[in-house]
Amino acid sequence: MRIAMWSGPRNLSTAMMYAFASRGDCAVVDEPFYAAYLVATGLDHPMREEILAAQPTDPAEVVSRITGPVPGNLPHFYQKHMAHHMVPGMPREWMADMVNVFLIRHPARVVASYAARREGPELTDLGFVQQAELFDHVKALGQRPVVIDSHDIRADPARSLKALCAAIGLEWTDRMLRWPPGGRPEDGVWATHWYGAVHKSAGFAGAEGELPALEPEYARLAEAAMPAYEKLRAERV
């Protein structure tokens, strides 16, 4: 099974990658289109040059890798993808051969977390609109996309991951609930900038508290993302 997990930044996506890697039967890859996205957009992200040096910048080469032999000859291949990396011109035909899952998080939490690491985010940086568009694309392929909310995972990881595994036809194992602290060899080169909290963890953090208070500019950004979030949340497992 090849699982394409479509997320946005600051969305529990790295912890989910670690959870699937901990199964023992699942290879993982971390944001394989990141370098290609930076080339396509010209954006100046943290560690841009390191990312460009570490990954293929040709989308066709990325597709060849994620649809080719599974690393380690393992039965399953979990692919952590950022929805906003699928800018116009990025190939999508490969998605038809994936089990497509959408990992969502309340926009206020995403905006607060993202802005703490990179100031001045725009709606296109956060992936919500792109998630909704990709959700519709997957439905048009004849698939029934699966949606899981990071809030639900944090509140009850075992229940949520059992439901996710059932929805995609993957056997559940409680090995998904814990992992060794520190990074993984599959981490993207950008891990030193973004992954500090998950590298200190040995499992999912506890339930989330109240929504963060946002400055007016960031509150407007979160509000603009709400329709896309609510559209997918209505479909969550």
Secondary structure, 3 states (H helix, E strand, C coil): CEEEEEECCCCCHHHHHHHHHCCCCEEEEECCCHHHHHHHHCCCCCCHHHHHHHCCCCHHHHHHHHHCCCHHHCCEEEEEEEHHHCCCCCCCHHHHHCEEEEEECCHHHHHHHHHCCCCCCCHHHHCHHHHHHHHHHHHHCCCCCEEEEHHHHHHCHHHHHHHHHHHHCCCCCHHHHECCCCCCCCCCCCHHHHCHHHHCCCECCCCCCCCCCCCHHHHHHHHHHHHHHHHHHCCEC
